[in-house]
Amino acid sequence: MKLTFLTFQCFLVLSFVTLTSQAQTIRLVFGEPTPIADKSVEINKSLAPRNIPITHRGYVLSYNVTRHSADWVAWHLSKGDMGPFRTNAFRADEILPPPVRVPGDTFGSTYDRGHMCPSEDRSSTLEGNRETFLMSNMQPQFFTLNRGIWKGLEGYVQTLVKKGQEAYLWAGCYGDLGKVNDLVTIPAFCWKIVLLLPEGSGDLRRANRNTRLIAVIMPNKKPPIPGWGNYRTTVRAIEQATGLDFLTELSPQLQTILETRQDSVSVR
């Protein structure tokens, strides 16, 4: 049966309500990224929700139906999340309505299917790892970014976690370099935020002015300078670029301290 626009619009609304209710059962400790301003758009001249919130077992995301990719993906990483499994089972996210799903082979050989929540961050179980290969968790990334400085930061954080840290992470992309297969927007930049704490409990209470926060913005091309540390920036810079507000569960004073400070820890 052909899916009319009205049916599609109703599907999005129902999905938004259902998935928002589901998301409420999984609390993002430091707050869900929220739009700083209303960024709703028109689809076929009729208003419809632009974003669909999705909660998977291992991560949460906000799916942009005009870009056919996530505006942001958020997850927590601890030592027990990492193990031996990798499935490479790229496939469409069936939680999404069919008109906005992206098939697993959409990017072809032009761009890498770049993970936002890395495969290694959910490799302790087969099912958890399979979930990271859903296309809603992918962005079209130039191979020298995906396999270079983007991968380098992933490995750096994983090493810290294996040594006794735990991490809260947010990742996404923005900008427009065209589309892959006339479907998925190719981002101009990809960003990531990493909040690090020693292993423990009561994480929100334990965050303070000395908490380490890494923020990066990386160009989606061959990086002009090697080393992920050269792309460090501030959370405020990412907020300005994306229109999203992060760390909303922290006090305004602590947000200002953490979000305006650029990480300077040596990573050599």
Secondary structure, DSSP 8 states (H G I E B T S, - for coil): ----HHHHHHHHHHHHHHHHHHHTTS--TT---EESS----EETTEE--SEEEEE-SS-EEEEETTTTEEEEEEEEE-GGG--S------B--TTS-GGG---TTTTTTTSEEEESS-GGGG-SSHHHHHHTTBGGGEEEE-HHIIIIIHHHHHHHHHHHHHTTEEEEEEEEEE----EETTTEE--SEEEEEEEEEES-S-HHHH--TT-EEEEEEEESSS-SS-SGGGGB--HHHHHHHH-EE--TTS-HHHHHHHHT--------
